[in-house]
Amino acid sequence: MLRRTLLASILLLTTASTLAIAAPPPPAAEFRNGRWQSVQTPTSQPASDPELDRAEQLLKAGQNSVALKVLLYWIKTHAKDAPLRDRAVFLLGQANYQLDDRIKAFYFFDEVMDEYPESSLFFPALEMQYRIADEYLKGHKERFLGLPIVGYEEEAIEMLYRIQQRSPGSPLAERALLRTADWYYSNADYDLAHDAYGTYVKNYPRSPMVPQVKLRQAFSSLAQFRGVRFDPTPMLDARAELSDIMIAYPDLAKEENVAAVIHAIDETAAQKLFVRADFYQRTHEPRAAVYTYRYLLATYPNAPQAPKAKEALARQPQWALDQPEPPPGKEFAPPTSGGPVGGSQ
């Protein structure tokens, strides 16, 4: 009987403790001595600080060095978890920015976002980082031996990628991606520009910038074409992309004279086919030459090279002319051989 009474008491205490732990805590409470207890919570951080207010006024007045000293002293005399420390760090970034130390400013803004992600200064700090990166891409130089000669374009691109990681899907991330793509384009890194523009279209399909971005993407493809003796893939990709723009955005296509660009691409493609056919003819591959001349005439009948292709085709041996016509719509590898089966040229 005594054992049953003890067991019942133990179960009762255990159940009471469990219920106390599982019960939802009241507002402003802590779990102490087996139960939730109301506690006094500190009020929200102060709205202002005299020294930080003074530093901000000094920055607005352009007294950046004095403001920097005030801010460094404030940081030194306050704990890391002190109220308004996020504001002090942000102002340190602002002071270094105005003192033309953009790199140090960038890292102070980084600290605001790393240490105080809930701060109201998170997005202002991110905006300042975008401004720093944008200025580097526009040609701002860091000083070395007192002279502004050190460029930071590659670092600026890294900054823009970091901004996108900080706030994926935000308007600022969208601006950072487009700024990256535009810089690659202006710097003649057309393969990277093409990829960046493609990522923009994929991530922001409803952006009003999409038509212009697709146009830049097409021109990025075209710019990668090196000439008629090289791989035509970039040129053909550009033609397909420009054709899509003519269908989807006819007003933009008319404004940018896309039809003329496609016409020029077709003439270049015809020239490339003519050069290839001529190569087959000079290397004694008449079957391949006939195939390529015929493909040129079928695909680009109005090209300037068409009359020359007809003349060259008429000079080919009959056994080469007896081969089937090339399949319509797609270029296949032409047949090559030194002569007809069972005979000679």
KEMARNU-776394 format. One record per residue (C-alpha): residue number from 1; x, y, z. Coordinates in steps of 0.1 Angstrom, whole numbers, always signed. Layout:
N
{vexlum NUM, {X, Y, Z}}
...
% end
This chain:
345
{vexlum 1, {+0, +0, +0}}
{vexlum 2, {+29, +24, +9}}
{vexlum 3, {+46, +16, -24}}
{vexlum 4, {+14, +23, -44}}
{vexlum 5, {+11, +57, -26}}
{vexlum 6, {+47, +66, -33}}
{vexlum 7, {+43, +56, -70}}
{vexlum 8, {+11, +77, -73}}
{vexlum 9, {+29, +107, -58}}
{vexlum 10, {+58, +104, -82}}
{vexlum 11, {+35, +101, -112}}
{vexlum 12, {+15, +131, -100}}
{vexlum 13, {+47, +152, -96}}
{vexlum 14, {+60, +141, -130}}
{vexlum 15, {+27, +150, -147}}
{vexlum 16, {+26, +184, -130}}
{vexlum 17, {+61, +192, -141}}
{vexlum 18, {+53, +181, -177}}
{vexlum 19, {+22, +202, -178}}
{vexlum 20, {+41, +232, -165}}
{vexlum 21, {+68, +228, -191}}
{vexlum 22, {+43, +222, -219}}
{vexlum 23, {+20, +250, -210}}
{vexlum 24, {+24, +280, -233}}
{vexlum 25, {+44, +308, -216}}
{vexlum 26, {+26, +340, -206}}
{vexlum 27, {+40, +372, -222}}
{vexlum 28, {+73, +384, -207}}
{vexlum 29, {+79, +352, -188}}
{vexlum 30, {+108, +328, -180}}
{vexlum 31, {+108, +292, -169}}
{vexlum 32, {+122, +292, -133}}
{vexlum 33, {+119, +266, -105}}
{vexlum 34, {+97, +243, -125}}
{vexlum 35, {+71, +269, -137}}
{vexlum 36, {+67, +300, -159}}
{vexlum 37, {+72, +333, -140}}
{vexlum 38, {+65, +368, -151}}
{vexlum 39, {+96, +389, -154}}
{vexlum 40, {+104, +425, -162}}
{vexlum 41, {+117, +429, -197}}
{vexlum 42, {+138, +458, -209}}
{vexlum 43, {+122, +484, -229}}
{vexlum 44, {+131, +487, -266}}
{vexlum 45, {+164, +503, -274}}
{vexlum 46, {+166, +540, -271}}
{vexlum 47, {+156, +561, -300}}
{vexlum 48, {+188, +581, -301}}
{vexlum 49, {+222, +587, -285}}
{vexlum 50, {+237, +621, -281}}
{vexlum 51, {+272, +610, -293}}
{vexlum 52, {+258, +592, -323}}
{vexlum 53, {+235, +621, -331}}
{vexlum 54, {+266, +643, -330}}
{vexlum 55, {+286, +620, -353}}
{vexlum 56, {+257, +620, -378}}
{vexlum 57, {+256, +657, -378}}
{vexlum 58, {+294, +659, -383}}
{vexlum 59, {+291, +635, -413}}
{vexlum 60, {+263, +657, -428}}
{vexlum 61, {+286, +687, -424}}
{vexlum 62, {+315, +669, -441}}
{vexlum 63, {+336, +667, -410}}
{vexlum 64, {+344, +631, -416}}
{vexlum 65, {+376, +627, -397}}
{vexlum 66, {+361, +642, -365}}
{vexlum 67, {+330, +620, -369}}
{vexlum 68, {+352, +590, -373}}
{vexlum 69, {+370, +597, -340}}
{vexlum 70, {+337, +602, -322}}
{vexlum 71, {+324, +569, -335}}
{vexlum 72, {+356, +549, -327}}
{vexlum 73, {+355, +562, -292}}
{vexlum 74, {+318, +552, -289}}
{vexlum 75, {+325, +517, -301}}
{vexlum 76, {+355, +514, -277}}
{vexlum 77, {+334, +524, -247}}
{vexlum 78, {+303, +504, -254}}
{vexlum 79, {+297, +466, -253}}
{vexlum 80, {+291, +446, -285}}
{vexlum 81, {+255, +441, -274}}
{vexlum 82, {+249, +477, -265}}
{vexlum 83, {+217, +493, -278}}
{vexlum 84, {+222, +513, -310}}
{vexlum 85, {+255, +496, -318}}
{vexlum 86, {+242, +487, -352}}
{vexlum 87, {+237, +524, -358}}
{vexlum 88, {+273, +532, -347}}
{vexlum 89, {+287, +505, -370}}
{vexlum 90, {+266, +518, -399}}
{vexlum 91, {+278, +554, -393}}
{vexlum 92, {+314, +540, -392}}
{vexlum 93, {+308, +526, -427}}
{vexlum 94, {+293, +560, -438}}
{vexlum 95, {+324, +578, -423}}
{vexlum 96, {+349, +556, -442}}
{vexlum 97, {+328, +559, -474}}
{vexlum 98, {+330, +597, -472}}
{vexlum 99, {+367, +594, -464}}
{vexlum 100, {+371, +575, -497}}
{vexlum 101, {+380, +542, -481}}
{vexlum 102, {+353, +522, -499}}
{vexlum 103, {+366, +488, -490}}
{vexlum 104, {+367, +494, -452}}
{vexlum 105, {+332, +510, -455}}
{vexlum 106, {+319, +478, -473}}
{vexlum 107, {+331, +456, -444}}
{vexlum 108, {+314, +479, -418}}
{vexlum 109, {+282, +476, -437}}
{vexlum 110, {+287, +439, -439}}
{vexlum 111, {+291, +438, -401}}
{vexlum 112, {+257, +456, -397}}
{vexlum 113, {+240, +428, -417}}
{vexlum 114, {+260, +399, -401}}
{vexlum 115, {+257, +410, -365}}
{vexlum 116, {+223, +427, -366}}
{vexlum 117, {+202, +410, -393}}
{vexlum 118, {+170, +424, -377}}
{vexlum 119, {+182, +459, -377}}
{vexlum 120, {+163, +486, -396}}
{vexlum 121, {+196, +496, -411}}
{vexlum 122, {+200, +462, -429}}
{vexlum 123, {+187, +474, -462}}
{vexlum 124, {+203, +509, -460}}
{vexlum 125, {+236, +491, -455}}
{vexlum 126, {+229, +468, -485}}
{vexlum 127, {+220, +499, -506}}
{vexlum 128, {+254, +514, -496}}
{vexlum 129, {+272, +483, -507}}
{vexlum 130, {+255, +485, -541}}
{vexlum 131, {+265, +521, -544}}
{vexlum 132, {+301, +511, -536}}
{vexlum 133, {+302, +483, -562}}
{vexlum 134, {+285, +505, -588}}
{vexlum 135, {+311, +533, -584}}
{vexlum 136, {+339, +508, -588}}
{vexlum 137, {+324, +496, -620}}
{vexlum 138, {+321, +532, -632}}
{vexlum 139, {+358, +537, -627}}
{vexlum 140, {+363, +547, -591}}
{vexlum 141, {+399, +540, -581}}
{vexlum 142, {+414, +533, -547}}
{vexlum 143, {+445, +553, -537}}
{vexlum 144, {+480, +539, -537}}
{vexlum 145, {+509, +561, -527}}
{vexlum 146, {+484, +589, -527}}
{vexlum 147, {+473, +584, -563}}
{vexlum 148, {+439, +570, -574}}
{vexlum 149, {+452, +542, -596}}
{vexlum 150, {+439, +508, -582}}
{vexlum 151, {+408, +495, -599}}
{vexlum 152, {+384, +471, -581}}
{vexlum 153, {+361, +459, -609}}
{vexlum 154, {+365, +422, -601}}
{vexlum 155, {+359, +429, -564}}
{vexlum 156, {+328, +450, -574}}
{vexlum 157, {+313, +420, -593}}
{vexlum 158, {+319, +399, -562}}
{vexlum 159, {+301, +426, -541}}
{vexlum 160, {+271, +425, -564}}
{vexlum 161, {+269, +387, -561}}
{vexlum 162, {+271, +390, -524}}
{vexlum 163, {+242, +415, -525}}
{vexlum 164, {+221, +390, -544}}
{vexlum 165, {+229, +363, -518}}
{vexlum 166, {+219, +387, -490}}
{vexlum 167, {+185, +395, -503}}
{vexlum 168, {+174, +370, -530}}
{vexlum 169, {+145, +381, -550}}
{vexlum 170, {+145, +416, -538}}
{vexlum 171, {+145, +447, -560}}
{vexlum 172, {+181, +454, -550}}
{vexlum 173, {+191, +419, -559}}
{vexlum 174, {+174, +424, -593}}
{vexlum 175, {+194, +456, -599}}
{vexlum 176, {+226, +439, -588}}
{vexlum 177, {+221, +411, -613}}
{vexlum 178, {+213, +434, -642}}
{vexlum 179, {+242, +457, -633}}
{vexlum 180, {+265, +426, -634}}
{vexlum 181, {+252, +416, -668}}
{vexlum 182, {+256, +451, -682}}
{vexlum 183, {+291, +453, -670}}
{vexlum 184, {+301, +420, -686}}
{vexlum 185, {+285, +433, -718}}
{vexlum 186, {+304, +466, -717}}
{vexlum 187, {+336, +448, -709}}
{vexlum 188, {+332, +425, -739}}
{vexlum 189, {+328, +394, -717}}
{vexlum 190, {+300, +383, -740}}
{vexlum 191, {+297, +347, -728}}
{vexlum 192, {+294, +358, -692}}
{vexlum 193, {+270, +386, -702}}
{vexlum 194, {+248, +361, -721}}
{vexlum 195, {+246, +338, -691}}
{vexlum 196, {+238, +367, -667}}
{vexlum 197, {+211, +381, -690}}
{vexlum 198, {+196, +346, -692}}
{vexlum 199, {+196, +342, -654}}
{vexlum 200, {+178, +376, -652}}
{vexlum 201, {+151, +365, -676}}
{vexlum 202, {+146, +333, -657}}
{vexlum 203, {+145, +349, -622}}
{vexlum 204, {+125, +380, -631}}
{vexlum 205, {+102, +370, -660}}
{vexlum 206, {+77, +397, -652}}
{vexlum 207, {+102, +426, -651}}
{vexlum 208, {+95, +454, -676}}
{vexlum 209, {+132, +451, -685}}
{vexlum 210, {+129, +416, -700}}
{vexlum 211, {+125, +427, -736}}
{vexlum 212, {+156, +449, -735}}
{vexlum 213, {+174, +421, -716}}
{vexlum 214, {+166, +395, -742}}
{vexlum 215, {+178, +419, -769}}
{vexlum 216, {+211, +423, -751}}
{vexlum 217, {+213, +386, -747}}
{vexlum 218, {+209, +381, -784}}
{vexlum 219, {+236, +406, -792}}
{vexlum 220, {+258, +389, -767}}
{vexlum 221, {+255, +357, -787}}
{vexlum 222, {+262, +375, -819}}
{vexlum 223, {+293, +392, -805}}
{vexlum 224, {+308, +358, -798}}
{vexlum 225, {+308, +349, -835}}
{vexlum 226, {+344, +353, -847}}
{vexlum 227, {+340, +350, -885}}
{vexlum 228, {+331, +327, -914}}
{vexlum 229, {+360, +303, -907}}
{vexlum 230, {+349, +297, -871}}
{vexlum 231, {+321, +279, -853}}
{vexlum 232, {+287, +294, -864}}
{vexlum 233, {+268, +284, -833}}
{vexlum 234, {+268, +318, -816}}
{vexlum 235, {+256, +335, -848}}
{vexlum 236, {+228, +309, -852}}
{vexlum 237, {+218, +312, -816}}
{vexlum 238, {+216, +350, -820}}
{vexlum 239, {+194, +346, -851}}
{vexlum 240, {+170, +323, -832}}
{vexlum 241, {+169, +347, -802}}
{vexlum 242, {+163, +378, -825}}
{vexlum 243, {+135, +359, -844}}
{vexlum 244, {+118, +353, -810}}
{vexlum 245, {+121, +390, -802}}
{vexlum 246, {+105, +399, -836}}
{vexlum 247, {+75, +377, -827}}
{vexlum 248, {+71, +386, -790}}
{vexlum 249, {+81, +423, -791}}
{vexlum 250, {+74, +437, -827}}
{vexlum 251, {+76, +473, -816}}
{vexlum 252, {+110, +468, -800}}
{vexlum 253, {+122, +448, -830}}
{vexlum 254, {+111, +476, -853}}
{vexlum 255, {+127, +503, -832}}
{vexlum 256, {+160, +484, -830}}
{vexlum 257, {+159, +474, -867}}
{vexlum 258, {+162, +437, -858}}
{vexlum 259, {+151, +426, -893}}
{vexlum 260, {+182, +442, -908}}
{vexlum 261, {+204, +424, -882}}
{vexlum 262, {+188, +390, -891}}
{vexlum 263, {+193, +398, -928}}
{vexlum 264, {+230, +405, -922}}
{vexlum 265, {+232, +372, -902}}
{vexlum 266, {+217, +353, -931}}
{vexlum 267, {+242, +368, -955}}
{vexlum 268, {+271, +359, -932}}
{vexlum 269, {+257, +323, -929}}
{vexlum 270, {+255, +321, -967}}
{vexlum 271, {+290, +334, -970}}
{vexlum 272, {+302, +308, -945}}
{vexlum 273, {+285, +280, -966}}
{vexlum 274, {+301, +293, -998}}
{vexlum 275, {+336, +293, -982}}
{vexlum 276, {+330, +258, -969}}
{vexlum 277, {+318, +245, -1003}}
{vexlum 278, {+348, +262, -1020}}
{vexlum 279, {+371, +244, -995}}
{vexlum 280, {+355, +210, -1004}}
{vexlum 281, {+360, +218, -1041}}
{vexlum 282, {+397, +227, -1036}}
{vexlum 283, {+403, +196, -1016}}
{vexlum 284, {+388, +173, -1042}}
{vexlum 285, {+356, +165, -1024}}
{vexlum 286, {+330, +172, -1051}}
{vexlum 287, {+302, +153, -1034}}
{vexlum 288, {+305, +175, -1003}}
{vexlum 289, {+309, +206, -1024}}
{vexlum 290, {+277, +198, -1043}}
{vexlum 291, {+258, +191, -1011}}
{vexlum 292, {+269, +224, -995}}
{vexlum 293, {+262, +245, -1026}}
{vexlum 294, {+227, +230, -1028}}
{vexlum 295, {+221, +236, -991}}
{vexlum 296, {+232, +272, -996}}
{vexlum 297, {+208, +277, -1025}}
{vexlum 298, {+179, +261, -1007}}
{vexlum 299, {+184, +280, -975}}
{vexlum 300, {+195, +314, -987}}
{vexlum 301, {+182, +317, -1023}}
{vexlum 302, {+185, +355, -1024}}
{vexlum 303, {+219, +357, -1008}}
{vexlum 304, {+247, +375, -1028}}
{vexlum 305, {+266, +342, -1030}}
{vexlum 306, {+237, +324, -1047}}
{vexlum 307, {+247, +332, -1083}}
{vexlum 308, {+283, +321, -1076}}
{vexlum 309, {+270, +289, -1060}}
{vexlum 310, {+250, +281, -1091}}
{vexlum 311, {+280, +286, -1114}}
{vexlum 312, {+302, +265, -1092}}
{vexlum 313, {+275, +238, -1090}}
{vexlum 314, {+273, +236, -1128}}
{vexlum 315, {+310, +228, -1130}}
{vexlum 316, {+308, +197, -1107}}
{vexlum 317, {+310, +162, -1121}}
{vexlum 318, {+278, +144, -1130}}
{vexlum 319, {+283, +116, -1106}}
{vexlum 320, {+285, +141, -1077}}
{vexlum 321, {+254, +159, -1090}}
{vexlum 322, {+235, +125, -1090}}
{vexlum 323, {+235, +124, -1052}}
{vexlum 324, {+202, +132, -1033}}
{vexlum 325, {+193, +167, -1024}}
{vexlum 326, {+201, +178, -988}}
{vexlum 327, {+172, +174, -963}}
{vexlum 328, {+152, +206, -960}}
{vexlum 329, {+153, +227, -928}}
{vexlum 330, {+185, +214, -912}}
{vexlum 331, {+221, +212, -922}}
{vexlum 332, {+236, +178, -920}}
{vexlum 333, {+273, +168, -924}}
{vexlum 334, {+278, +165, -962}}
{vexlum 335, {+291, +132, -976}}
{vexlum 336, {+328, +132, -985}}
{vexlum 337, {+346, +108, -1008}}
{vexlum 338, {+372, +110, -1036}}
{vexlum 339, {+349, +98, -1063}}
{vexlum 340, {+319, +76, -1073}}
{vexlum 341, {+315, +41, -1059}}
{vexlum 342, {+333, +16, -1081}}
{vexlum 343, {+350, +42, -1102}}
{vexlum 344, {+371, +73, -1103}}
{vexlum 345, {+365, +111, -1106}}
% end
